[in-house]
Amino acid sequence: MRFEHAIVPFNVQNADHAEVRYARKLQRGEVELAALERFVALGDEHGFVPVVAYAPSAHTAYADFVAFEDDALAMLMPWFSATQRAWLRERTEALEIAFLDLTHPLRAQARRLQAEGLLYHPAHP
């Protein structure tokens, strides 16, 4: 992440490939986002209120500061996050269950704190 007064490398061991792989598959139409109907059914069966919360990856929370080594990811990963959030918003609304998107509050905190108070551990994006 390239902050105003510091550079903090994230995912330096490039250990997290799953999100990029899934984003590419979704973009190519090879996979679909998971259904929430079973989650609602489980709530009915077991007496709990289903709530869906979206906690974004570091690259989404730190969107103002992220610099990908692979330029192709600079467009893919924001698209992936936006697509997931839009789908979740639509489906939770249709199913009449609560949806909490933490993207905007985390982005606001990331802008405010920058490198002085990291919200994510750099080794685990």
A tleap script that builds the chain and sets N, CA, C and O, in Angstrom:
source leaprc.protein.ff14SB
mol = sequence {
  NMET ARG PHE GLU HIE ALA ILE VAL PRO PHE
  ASN VAL GLN ASN ALA ASP HIE ALA GLU VAL
  ARG TYR ALA ARG LYS LEU GLN ARG GLY GLU
  VAL GLU LEU ALA ALA LEU GLU ARG PHE VAL
  ALA LEU GLY ASP GLU HIE GLY PHE VAL PRO
  VAL VAL ALA TYR ALA PRO SER ALA HIE THR
  ALA TYR ALA ASP PHE VAL ALA PHE GLU ASP
  ASP ALA LEU ALA MET LEU MET PRO TRP PHE
  SER ALA THR GLN ARG ALA TRP LEU ARG GLU
  ARG THR GLU ALA LEU GLU ILE ALA PHE LEU
  ASP LEU THR HIE PRO LEU ARG ALA GLN ALA
  ARG ARG LEU GLN ALA GLU GLY LEU LEU TYR
  HIE PRO ALA HIE CPRO
}
set mol.1.N position { 0.854 -1.160 0.000 }
set mol.1.CA position { 0.000 0.000 0.000 }
set mol.1.C position { 0.908 1.233 0.000 }
set mol.1.O position { 1.905 1.304 0.719 }
set mol.2.N position { 0.536 2.163 -0.804 }
set mol.2.CA position { 1.308 3.412 -0.893 }
set mol.2.C position { 0.527 4.521 -0.203 }
set mol.2.O position { -0.339 5.164 -0.796 }
set mol.3.N position { 0.856 4.722 1.061 }
set mol.3.CA position { 0.208 5.757 1.847 }
set mol.3.C position { 0.925 7.086 1.637 }
set mol.3.O position { 1.963 7.144 0.978 }
set mol.4.N position { 0.370 8.141 2.195 }
set mol.4.CA position { 0.967 9.464 2.033 }
set mol.4.C position { 2.385 9.523 2.596 }
set mol.4.O position { 3.264 10.149 2.004 }
set mol.5.N position { 2.607 8.872 3.739 }
set mol.5.CA position { 3.909 8.977 4.408 }
set mol.5.C position { 4.622 7.643 4.588 }
set mol.5.O position { 5.616 7.566 5.311 }
set mol.6.N position { 4.129 6.599 3.942 }
set mol.6.CA position { 4.763 5.284 4.114 }
set mol.6.C position { 4.308 4.330 3.014 }
set mol.6.O position { 3.237 4.489 2.429 }
set mol.7.N position { 5.135 3.354 2.756 }
set mol.7.CA position { 4.776 2.243 1.882 }
set mol.7.C position { 4.791 0.989 2.746 }
set mol.7.O position { 5.781 0.694 3.415 }
set mol.8.N position { 3.687 0.258 2.723 }
set mol.8.CA position { 3.571 -0.969 3.505 }
set mol.8.C position { 3.248 -2.105 2.534 }
set mol.8.O position { 2.150 -2.147 1.979 }
set mol.9.N position { 4.184 -3.014 2.325 }
set mol.9.CA position { 3.909 -4.137 1.422 }
set mol.9.C position { 2.874 -5.093 2.019 }
set mol.9.O position { 2.934 -5.434 3.201 }
set mol.10.N position { 1.940 -5.511 1.195 }
set mol.10.CA position { 0.932 -6.489 1.583 }
set mol.10.C position { 1.120 -7.727 0.722 }
set mol.10.O position { 1.535 -7.625 -0.433 }
set mol.11.N position { 0.816 -8.902 1.279 }
set mol.11.CA position { 0.853 -10.172 0.563 }
set mol.11.C position { 2.192 -10.361 -0.156 }
set mol.11.O position { 2.228 -10.783 -1.312 }
set mol.12.N position { 3.278 -10.049 0.528 }
set mol.12.CA position { 4.601 -10.093 -0.099 }
set mol.12.C position { 5.003 -11.500 -0.533 }
set mol.12.O position { 5.792 -11.655 -1.465 }
set mol.13.N position { 4.483 -12.504 0.114 }
set mol.13.CA position { 4.797 -13.873 -0.280 }
set mol.13.C position { 3.840 -14.378 -1.357 }
set mol.13.O position { 3.929 -15.523 -1.802 }
set mol.14.N position { 2.918 -13.495 -1.769 }
set mol.14.CA position { 1.951 -13.828 -2.810 }
set mol.14.C position { 1.246 -15.146 -2.490 }
set mol.14.O position { 1.075 -16.006 -3.354 }
set mol.15.N position { 0.847 -15.278 -1.246 }
set mol.15.CA position { 0.290 -16.543 -0.762 }
set mol.15.C position { -1.191 -16.715 -1.067 }
set mol.15.O position { -1.682 -17.843 -1.098 }
set mol.16.N position { -1.902 -15.636 -1.290 }
set mol.16.CA position { -3.343 -15.723 -1.471 }
set mol.16.C position { -3.696 -15.635 -2.951 }
set mol.16.O position { -3.821 -14.543 -3.506 }
set mol.17.N position { -3.854 -16.795 -3.583 }
set mol.17.CA position { -4.192 -16.851 -5.004 }
set mol.17.C position { -5.679 -17.130 -5.228 }
set mol.17.O position { -6.192 -16.889 -6.321 }
set mol.18.N position { -6.362 -17.625 -4.230 }
set mol.18.CA position { -7.742 -18.090 -4.400 }
set mol.18.C position { -8.667 -16.973 -4.860 }
set mol.18.O position { -9.485 -17.191 -5.754 }
set mol.19.N position { -8.566 -15.805 -4.288 }
set mol.19.CA position { -9.479 -14.719 -4.652 }
set mol.19.C position { -9.289 -14.295 -6.107 }
set mol.19.O position { -10.264 -14.054 -6.818 }
set mol.20.N position { -8.044 -14.206 -6.546 }
set mol.20.CA position { -7.764 -13.831 -7.932 }
set mol.20.C position { -8.275 -14.911 -8.882 }
set mol.20.O position { -8.876 -14.594 -9.908 }
set mol.21.N position { -8.047 -16.166 -8.557 }
set mol.21.CA position { -8.537 -17.264 -9.401 }
set mol.21.C position { -10.057 -17.225 -9.525 }
set mol.21.O position { -10.606 -17.355 -10.618 }
set mol.22.N position { -10.719 -17.047 -8.400 }
set mol.22.CA position { -12.179 -17.015 -8.410 }
set mol.22.C position { -12.689 -15.807 -9.192 }
set mol.22.O position { -13.658 -15.921 -9.942 }
set mol.23.N position { -12.044 -14.646 -9.023 }
set mol.23.CA position { -12.445 -13.445 -9.761 }
set mol.23.C position { -12.325 -13.663 -11.261 }
set mol.23.O position { -13.211 -13.272 -12.021 }
set mol.24.N position { -11.246 -14.277 -11.684 }
set mol.24.CA position { -11.057 -14.550 -13.116 }
set mol.24.C position { -12.108 -15.532 -13.640 }
set mol.24.O position { -12.628 -15.360 -14.742 }
set mol.25.N position { -12.415 -16.553 -12.852 }
set mol.25.CA position { -13.437 -17.526 -13.255 }
set mol.25.C position { -14.809 -16.864 -13.345 }
set mol.25.O position { -15.567 -17.135 -14.276 }
set mol.26.N position { -15.128 -16.013 -12.402 }
set mol.26.CA position { -16.412 -15.314 -12.423 }
set mol.26.C position { -16.491 -14.393 -13.638 }
set mol.26.O position { -17.521 -14.320 -14.307 }
set mol.27.N position { -15.411 -13.705 -13.911 }
set mol.27.CA position { -15.377 -12.798 -15.063 }
set mol.27.C position { -15.572 -13.561 -16.382 }
set mol.27.O position { -16.199 -13.047 -17.308 }
set mol.28.N position { -15.043 -14.764 -16.464 }
set mol.28.CA position { -15.183 -15.593 -17.669 }
set mol.28.C position { -16.518 -16.345 -17.707 }
set mol.28.O position { -16.820 -17.023 -18.689 }
set mol.29.N position { -17.313 -16.227 -16.645 }
set mol.29.CA position { -18.601 -16.900 -16.602 }
set mol.29.C position { -18.510 -18.375 -16.265 }
set mol.29.O position { -19.445 -19.128 -16.538 }
set mol.30.N position { -17.398 -18.802 -15.676 }
set mol.30.CA position { -17.196 -20.216 -15.356 }
set mol.30.C position { -17.785 -20.625 -14.014 }
set mol.30.O position { -17.942 -21.816 -13.744 }
set mol.31.N position { -18.111 -19.658 -13.176 }
set mol.31.CA position { -18.720 -19.928 -11.875 }
set mol.31.C position { -19.803 -18.890 -11.634 }
set mol.31.O position { -19.840 -17.837 -12.271 }
set mol.32.N position { -20.677 -19.212 -10.703 }
set mol.32.CA position { -21.709 -18.276 -10.291 }
set mol.32.C position { -21.543 -18.001 -8.809 }
set mol.32.O position { -20.952 -18.796 -8.078 }
set mol.33.N position { -22.062 -16.888 -8.381 }
set mol.33.CA position { -22.045 -16.597 -6.957 }
set mol.33.C position { -23.020 -17.528 -6.256 }
set mol.33.O position { -24.035 -17.923 -6.830 }
set mol.34.N position { -22.714 -17.871 -5.030 }
set mol.34.CA position { -23.492 -18.853 -4.274 }
set mol.34.C position { -24.872 -18.312 -3.913 }
set mol.34.O position { -25.062 -17.107 -3.749 }
set mol.35.N position { -25.807 -19.210 -3.795 }
set mol.35.CA position { -27.182 -18.853 -3.429 }
set mol.35.C position { -27.302 -18.658 -1.925 }
set mol.35.O position { -26.559 -19.257 -1.147 }
set mol.36.N position { -28.236 -17.823 -1.532 }
set mol.36.CA position { -28.475 -17.568 -0.109 }
set mol.36.C position { -29.752 -18.238 0.398 }
set mol.36.O position { -30.050 -18.190 1.591 }
set mol.37.N position { -30.494 -18.852 -0.494 }
set mol.37.CA position { -31.771 -19.436 -0.105 }
set mol.37.C position { -31.623 -20.484 1.003 }
set mol.37.O position { -32.451 -20.551 1.912 }
set mol.38.N position { -30.575 -21.291 0.926 }
set mol.38.CA position { -30.372 -22.320 1.955 }
set mol.38.C position { -30.078 -21.691 3.310 }
set mol.38.O position { -30.506 -22.211 4.340 }
set mol.39.N position { -29.356 -20.583 3.317 }
set mol.39.CA position { -29.063 -19.867 4.559 }
set mol.39.C position { -30.373 -19.396 5.208 }
set mol.39.O position { -30.547 -19.519 6.420 }
set mol.40.N position { -31.281 -18.863 4.405 }
set mol.40.CA position { -32.581 -18.418 4.912 }
set mol.40.C position { -33.368 -19.618 5.445 }
set mol.40.O position { -33.995 -19.541 6.501 }
set mol.41.N position { -33.328 -20.726 4.702 }
set mol.41.CA position { -34.026 -21.935 5.149 }
set mol.41.C position { -33.461 -22.440 6.476 }
set mol.41.O position { -34.212 -22.862 7.354 }
set mol.42.N position { -32.145 -22.395 6.616 }
set mol.42.CA position { -31.533 -22.812 7.890 }
set mol.42.C position { -31.993 -21.923 9.033 }
set mol.42.O position { -32.231 -22.410 10.138 }
set mol.43.N position { -32.119 -20.635 8.784 }
set mol.43.CA position { -32.631 -19.721 9.801 }
set mol.43.C position { -34.027 -20.108 10.236 }
set mol.43.O position { -34.340 -20.134 11.426 }
set mol.44.N position { -34.869 -20.409 9.249 }
set mol.44.CA position { -36.240 -20.843 9.564 }
set mol.44.C position { -36.242 -22.149 10.343 }
set mol.44.O position { -36.983 -22.294 11.316 }
set mol.45.N position { -35.412 -23.105 9.917 }
set mol.45.CA position { -35.369 -24.423 10.559 }
set mol.45.C position { -34.846 -24.367 11.991 }
set mol.45.O position { -35.318 -25.101 12.858 }
set mol.46.N position { -33.875 -23.497 12.235 }
set mol.46.CA position { -33.192 -23.498 13.534 }
set mol.46.C position { -33.456 -22.253 14.380 }
set mol.46.O position { -32.854 -22.080 15.440 }
set mol.47.N position { -34.341 -21.403 13.921 }
set mol.47.CA position { -34.778 -20.279 14.738 }
set mol.47.C position { -33.766 -19.148 14.891 }
set mol.47.O position { -33.684 -18.537 15.957 }
set mol.48.N position { -33.001 -18.862 13.855 }
set mol.48.CA position { -32.120 -17.691 13.915 }
set mol.48.C position { -32.447 -16.752 12.760 }
set mol.48.O position { -33.026 -17.152 11.750 }
set mol.49.N position { -32.063 -15.501 12.940 }
set mol.49.CA position { -32.294 -14.489 11.915 }
set mol.49.C position { -31.033 -14.394 11.055 }
set mol.49.O position { -29.973 -14.020 11.557 }
set mol.50.N position { -31.132 -14.727 9.773 }
set mol.50.CA position { -29.945 -14.654 8.921 }
set mol.50.C position { -29.553 -13.203 8.637 }
set mol.50.O position { -30.390 -12.363 8.305 }
set mol.51.N position { -28.290 -12.946 8.775 }
set mol.51.CA position { -27.714 -11.637 8.473 }
set mol.51.C position { -26.467 -11.887 7.643 }
set mol.51.O position { -25.648 -12.738 7.991 }
set mol.52.N position { -26.319 -11.157 6.558 }
set mol.52.CA position { -25.152 -11.295 5.696 }
set mol.52.C position { -24.296 -10.051 5.857 }
set mol.52.O position { -24.775 -8.927 5.707 }
set mol.53.N position { -23.024 -10.267 6.164 }
set mol.53.CA position { -22.072 -9.151 6.277 }
set mol.53.C position { -20.956 -9.360 5.261 }
set mol.53.O position { -20.431 -10.463 5.114 }
set mol.54.N position { -20.608 -8.297 4.572 }
set mol.54.CA position { -19.508 -8.335 3.600 }
set mol.54.C position { -18.338 -7.565 4.193 }
set mol.54.O position { -18.412 -6.350 4.379 }
set mol.55.N position { -17.267 -8.275 4.486 }
set mol.55.CA position { -16.023 -7.651 4.944 }
set mol.55.C position { -15.050 -7.720 3.773 }
set mol.55.O position { -14.613 -8.812 3.409 }
set mol.56.N position { -14.705 -6.600 3.181 }
set mol.56.CA position { -13.885 -6.612 1.975 }
set mol.56.C position { -12.447 -7.028 2.226 }
set mol.56.O position { -11.925 -6.923 3.336 }
set mol.57.N position { -11.831 -7.502 1.162 }
set mol.57.CA position { -10.389 -7.781 1.212 }
set mol.57.C position { -9.633 -6.473 1.395 }
set mol.57.O position { -10.177 -5.389 1.182 }
set mol.58.N position { -8.380 -6.590 1.791 }
set mol.58.CA position { -7.557 -5.405 2.030 }
set mol.58.C position { -7.492 -4.511 0.798 }
set mol.58.O position { -7.544 -3.288 0.924 }
set mol.59.N position { -7.379 -5.096 -0.382 }
set mol.59.CA position { -7.257 -4.267 -1.580 }
set mol.59.C position { -8.503 -3.424 -1.813 }
set mol.59.O position { -8.422 -2.376 -2.454 }
set mol.60.N position { -9.653 -3.857 -1.308 }
set mol.60.CA position { -10.882 -3.077 -1.434 }
set mol.60.C position { -10.958 -2.012 -0.350 }
set mol.60.O position { -11.296 -0.863 -0.630 }
set mol.61.N position { -10.649 -2.383 0.872 }
set mol.61.CA position { -10.672 -1.400 1.960 }
set mol.61.C position { -9.634 -0.301 1.735 }
set mol.61.O position { -9.882 0.865 2.041 }
set mol.62.N position { -8.483 -0.674 1.203 }
set mol.62.CA position { -7.402 0.277 0.946 }
set mol.62.C position { -7.359 0.695 -0.525 }
set mol.62.O position { -6.284 0.947 -1.068 }
set mol.63.N position { -8.517 0.768 -1.163 }
set mol.63.CA position { -8.572 1.071 -2.609 }
set mol.63.C position { -7.852 2.363 -2.965 }
set mol.63.O position { -7.295 2.472 -4.057 }
set mol.64.N position { -7.850 3.336 -2.075 }
set mol.64.CA position { -7.181 4.618 -2.357 }
set mol.64.C position { -5.658 4.506 -2.346 }
set mol.64.O position { -4.961 5.409 -2.808 }
set mol.65.N position { -5.148 3.404 -1.821 }
set mol.65.CA position { -3.701 3.281 -1.630 }
set mol.65.C position { -3.079 2.062 -2.295 }
set mol.65.O position { -1.855 1.942 -2.336 }
set mol.66.N position { -3.898 1.161 -2.815 }
set mol.66.CA position { -3.394 -0.107 -3.339 }
set mol.66.C position { -2.632 0.107 -4.644 }
set mol.66.O position { -2.991 0.943 -5.473 }
set mol.67.N position { -1.577 -0.674 -4.793 }
set mol.67.CA position { -0.797 -0.697 -6.033 }
set mol.67.C position { -0.468 -2.157 -6.314 }
set mol.67.O position { 0.384 -2.741 -5.644 }
set mol.68.N position { -1.135 -2.751 -7.298 }
set mol.68.CA position { -0.900 -4.145 -7.651 }
set mol.68.C position { 0.358 -4.267 -8.496 }
set mol.68.O position { 0.635 -3.415 -9.340 }
set mol.69.N position { 1.110 -5.323 -8.266 }
set mol.69.CA position { 2.262 -5.594 -9.121 }
set mol.69.C position { 1.813 -6.010 -10.514 }
set mol.69.O position { 2.478 -5.703 -11.503 }
set mol.70.N position { 0.698 -6.701 -10.592 }
set mol.70.CA position { 0.125 -7.139 -11.859 }
set mol.70.C position { -0.951 -6.125 -12.257 }
set mol.70.O position { -1.989 -6.031 -11.602 }
set mol.71.N position { -0.704 -5.371 -13.323 }
set mol.71.CA position { -1.631 -4.318 -13.741 }
set mol.71.C position { -3.033 -4.844 -14.052 }
set mol.71.O position { -4.014 -4.121 -13.878 }
set mol.72.N position { -3.136 -6.085 -14.508 }
set mol.72.CA position { -4.447 -6.656 -14.827 }
set mol.72.C position { -5.343 -6.722 -13.592 }
set mol.72.O position { -6.567 -6.652 -13.710 }
set mol.73.N position { -4.748 -6.854 -12.423 }
set mol.73.CA position { -5.536 -6.940 -11.189 }
set mol.73.C position { -6.110 -5.592 -10.782 }
set mol.73.O position { -7.085 -5.540 -10.032 }
set mol.74.N position { -5.533 -4.522 -11.255 }
set mol.74.CA position { -6.009 -3.183 -10.893 }
set mol.74.C position { -7.441 -2.941 -11.364 }
set mol.74.O position { -8.156 -2.133 -10.770 }
set mol.75.N position { -7.862 -3.620 -12.407 }
set mol.75.CA position { -9.248 -3.512 -12.865 }
set mol.75.C position { -10.088 -4.705 -12.401 }
set mol.75.O position { -11.258 -4.552 -12.049 }
set mol.76.N position { -9.480 -5.890 -12.404 }
set mol.76.CA position { -10.213 -7.107 -12.053 }
set mol.76.C position { -10.707 -7.092 -10.617 }
set mol.76.O position { -11.884 -7.355 -10.374 }
set mol.77.N position { -9.848 -6.794 -9.669 }
set mol.77.CA position { -10.222 -6.945 -8.267 }
set mol.77.C position { -11.277 -5.934 -7.815 }
set mol.77.O position { -12.170 -6.323 -7.063 }
set mol.78.N position { -11.232 -4.662 -8.225 }
set mol.78.CA position { -12.356 -3.773 -7.876 }
set mol.78.C position { -13.676 -4.234 -8.498 }
set mol.78.O position { -14.732 -4.130 -7.874 }
set mol.79.N position { -13.607 -4.746 -9.738 }
set mol.79.CA position { -14.805 -5.284 -10.387 }
set mol.79.C position { -15.359 -6.448 -9.573 }
set mol.79.O position { -16.566 -6.537 -9.349 }
set mol.80.N position { -14.475 -7.335 -9.134 }
set mol.80.CA position { -14.889 -8.510 -8.374 }
set mol.80.C position { -15.594 -8.109 -7.081 }
set mol.80.O position { -16.651 -8.649 -6.754 }
set mol.81.N position { -15.019 -7.177 -6.358 }
set mol.81.CA position { -15.629 -6.722 -5.108 }
set mol.81.C position { -16.989 -6.078 -5.374 }
set mol.81.O position { -17.963 -6.378 -4.685 }
set mol.82.N position { -17.058 -5.204 -6.359 }
set mol.82.CA position { -18.320 -4.528 -6.683 }
set mol.82.C position { -19.381 -5.527 -7.128 }
set mol.82.O position { -20.551 -5.388 -6.772 }
set mol.83.N position { -18.983 -6.531 -7.903 }
set mol.83.CA position { -19.917 -7.545 -8.380 }
set mol.83.C position { -20.469 -8.362 -7.216 }
set mol.83.O position { -21.670 -8.625 -7.150 }
set mol.84.N position { -19.594 -8.761 -6.304 }
set mol.84.CA position { -20.050 -9.522 -5.136 }
set mol.84.C position { -21.021 -8.699 -4.298 }
set mol.84.O position { -22.072 -9.190 -3.889 }
set mol.85.N position { -20.662 -7.448 -4.048 }
set mol.85.CA position { -21.505 -6.594 -3.209 }
set mol.85.C position { -22.856 -6.327 -3.855 }
set mol.85.O position { -23.882 -6.334 -3.175 }
set mol.86.N position { -22.864 -6.090 -5.163 }
set mol.86.CA position { -24.129 -5.846 -5.866 }
set mol.86.C position { -25.021 -7.083 -5.813 }
set mol.86.O position { -26.224 -6.979 -5.575 }
set mol.87.N position { -24.418 -8.266 -6.038 }
set mol.87.CA position { -25.183 -9.507 -6.000 }
set mol.87.C position { -25.757 -9.731 -4.606 }
set mol.87.O position { -26.935 -10.059 -4.460 }
set mol.88.N position { -24.931 -9.555 -3.592 }
set mol.88.CA position { -25.400 -9.747 -2.216 }
set mol.88.C position { -26.508 -8.751 -1.873 }
set mol.88.O position { -27.496 -9.119 -1.236 }
set mol.89.N position { -26.353 -7.515 -2.283 }
set mol.89.CA position { -27.373 -6.497 -2.016 }
set mol.89.C position { -28.697 -6.901 -2.675 }
set mol.89.O position { -29.748 -6.843 -2.036 }
set mol.90.N position { -28.651 -7.308 -3.943 }
set mol.90.CA position { -29.862 -7.727 -4.665 }
set mol.90.C position { -30.527 -8.940 -4.021 }
set mol.90.O position { -31.731 -8.937 -3.765 }
set mol.91.N position { -29.733 -9.975 -3.764 }
set mol.91.CA position { -30.290 -11.226 -3.241 }
set mol.91.C position { -30.830 -11.056 -1.820 }
set mol.91.O position { -31.895 -11.583 -1.499 }
set mol.92.N position { -30.107 -10.328 -0.966 }
set mol.92.CA position { -30.603 -10.150 0.408 }
set mol.92.C position { -31.879 -9.313 0.410 }
set mol.92.O position { -32.784 -9.554 1.209 }
set mol.93.N position { -31.945 -8.334 -0.483 }
set mol.93.CA position { -33.169 -7.537 -0.582 }
set mol.93.C position { -34.333 -8.417 -1.047 }
set mol.93.O position { -35.425 -8.350 -0.484 }
set mol.94.N position { -34.102 -9.230 -2.061 }
set mol.94.CA position { -35.150 -10.113 -2.581 }
set mol.94.C position { -35.603 -11.127 -1.529 }
set mol.94.O position { -36.782 -11.475 -1.463 }
set mol.95.N position { -34.670 -11.594 -0.717 }
set mol.95.CA position { -34.983 -12.577 0.322 }
set mol.95.C position { -35.422 -11.937 1.630 }
set mol.95.O position { -35.787 -12.626 2.583 }
set mol.96.N position { -35.381 -10.611 1.661 }
set mol.96.CA position { -35.780 -9.837 2.843 }
set mol.96.C position { -34.966 -10.198 4.076 }
set mol.96.O position { -35.510 -10.408 5.160 }
set mol.97.N position { -33.651 -10.267 3.892 }
set mol.97.CA position { -32.751 -10.467 5.025 }
set mol.97.C position { -31.769 -9.301 5.079 }
set mol.97.O position { -31.546 -8.619 4.080 }
set mol.98.N position { -31.197 -9.085 6.234 }
set mol.98.CA position { -30.304 -7.955 6.447 }
set mol.98.C position { -28.966 -8.161 5.741 }
set mol.98.O position { -28.432 -9.270 5.699 }
set mol.99.N position { -28.441 -7.075 5.192 }
set mol.99.CA position { -27.129 -7.085 4.544 }
set mol.99.C position { -26.334 -5.907 5.079 }
set mol.99.O position { -26.777 -4.760 5.015 }
set mol.100.N position { -25.172 -6.201 5.600 }
set mol.100.CA position { -24.286 -5.180 6.129 }
set mol.100.C position { -23.012 -5.167 5.287 }
set mol.100.O position { -22.239 -6.125 5.307 }
set mol.101.N position { -22.801 -4.095 4.561 }
set mol.101.CA position { -21.610 -3.948 3.721 }
set mol.101.C position { -20.621 -3.058 4.469 }
set mol.101.O position { -20.861 -1.865 4.657 }
set mol.102.N position { -19.516 -3.647 4.889 }
set mol.102.CA position { -18.518 -2.916 5.680 }
set mol.102.C position { -17.509 -2.156 4.822 }
set mol.102.O position { -16.576 -1.558 5.357 }
set mol.103.N position { -17.681 -2.171 3.507 }
set mol.103.CA position { -16.705 -1.547 2.622 }
set mol.103.C position { -16.515 -0.067 2.922 }
set mol.103.O position { -15.388 0.373 3.149 }
set mol.104.N position { -17.586 0.704 2.927 }
set mol.104.CA position { -17.445 2.155 3.103 }
set mol.104.C position { -16.888 2.548 4.477 }
set mol.104.O position { -16.012 3.410 4.540 }
set mol.105.N position { -17.361 1.950 5.577 }
set mol.105.CA position { -16.758 2.294 6.869 }
set mol.105.C position { -15.270 1.919 6.953 }
set mol.105.O position { -14.470 2.664 7.518 }
set mol.106.N position { -14.908 0.758 6.385 }
set mol.106.CA position { -13.497 0.369 6.428 }
set mol.106.C position { -12.648 1.275 5.533 }
set mol.106.O position { -11.521 1.612 5.895 }
set mol.107.N position { -13.167 1.668 4.385 }
set mol.107.CA position { -12.432 2.606 3.525 }
set mol.107.C position { -12.221 3.948 4.221 }
set mol.107.O position { -11.145 4.540 4.133 }
set mol.108.N position { -13.245 4.417 4.905 }
set mol.108.CA position { -13.129 5.692 5.621 }
set mol.108.C position { -12.056 5.603 6.703 }
set mol.108.O position { -11.249 6.520 6.860 }
set mol.109.N position { -12.048 4.504 7.446 }
set mol.109.CA position { -11.021 4.320 8.479 }
set mol.109.C position { -9.634 4.158 7.864 }
set mol.109.O position { -8.654 4.681 8.395 }
set mol.110.N position { -9.547 3.443 6.758 }
set mol.110.CA position { -8.259 3.262 6.085 }
set mol.110.C position { -7.713 4.611 5.624 }
set mol.110.O position { -6.518 4.871 5.759 }
set mol.111.N position { -8.577 5.471 5.082 }
set mol.111.CA position { -8.143 6.818 4.669 }
set mol.111.C position { -7.651 7.616 5.874 }
set mol.111.O position { -6.638 8.311 5.805 }
set mol.112.N position { -8.381 7.504 6.967 }
set mol.112.CA position { -8.053 8.289 8.164 }
set mol.112.C position { -6.768 7.785 8.822 }
set mol.112.O position { -5.892 8.584 9.151 }
set mol.113.N position { -6.648 6.486 9.015 }
set mol.113.CA position { -5.523 5.919 9.758 }
set mol.113.C position { -4.280 5.688 8.909 }
set mol.113.O position { -3.159 5.838 9.396 }
set mol.114.N position { -4.467 5.325 7.648 }
set mol.114.CA position { -3.382 4.984 6.740 }
set mol.114.C position { -2.425 3.996 7.407 }
set mol.114.O position { -2.878 3.024 8.012 }
set mol.115.N position { -1.124 4.221 7.313 }
set mol.115.CA position { -0.142 3.274 7.856 }
set mol.115.C position { -0.040 3.347 9.374 }
set mol.115.O position { 0.598 2.492 9.989 }
set mol.116.N position { -0.650 4.342 9.981 }
set mol.116.CA position { -0.536 4.530 11.431 }
set mol.116.C position { -1.396 3.542 12.227 }
set mol.116.O position { -1.169 3.343 13.421 }
set mol.117.N position { -2.350 2.943 11.589 }
set mol.117.CA position { -3.235 1.999 12.281 }
set mol.117.C position { -3.854 1.041 11.281 }
set mol.117.O position { -5.016 1.193 10.903 }
set mol.118.N position { -3.092 0.068 10.860 }
set mol.118.CA position { -3.553 -0.855 9.825 }
set mol.118.C position { -4.787 -1.639 10.276 }
set mol.118.O position { -4.858 -2.108 11.412 }
set mol.119.N position { -5.732 -1.769 9.390 }
set mol.119.CA position { -6.951 -2.518 9.660 }
set mol.119.C position { -6.825 -3.991 9.298 }
set mol.119.O position { -7.631 -4.815 9.730 }
set mol.120.N position { -5.809 -4.319 8.503 }
set mol.120.CA position { -5.561 -5.683 8.043 }
set mol.120.C position { -4.086 -5.988 8.280 }
set mol.120.O position { -3.236 -5.100 8.213 }
set mol.121.N position { -3.801 -7.239 8.555 }
set mol.121.CA position { -2.402 -7.637 8.704 }
set mol.121.C position { -1.797 -7.773 7.312 }
set mol.121.O position { -2.397 -8.424 6.456 }
set mol.122.N position { -0.637 -7.184 7.055 }
set mol.122.CA position { -0.047 -7.214 5.710 }
set mol.122.C position { 0.213 -8.609 5.146 }
set mol.122.O position { 0.267 -8.771 3.927 }
set mol.123.N position { 0.374 -9.602 5.989 }
set mol.123.CA position { 0.632 -10.963 5.490 }
set mol.123.C position { -0.641 -11.690 5.087 }
set mol.123.O position { -0.586 -12.714 4.406 }
set mol.124.N position { -1.785 -11.166 5.505 }
set mol.124.CA position { -3.064 -11.822 5.249 }
set mol.124.C position { -4.030 -10.863 4.594 }
set mol.124.O position { -4.871 -10.278 5.277 }
set mol.125.N position { -3.934 -10.684 3.285 }
set mol.125.CA position { -4.800 -9.708 2.606 }
set mol.125.C position { -6.234 -10.159 2.566 }
set mol.125.O position { -7.088 -9.453 2.031 }
savepdb mol mol.pdb
quit
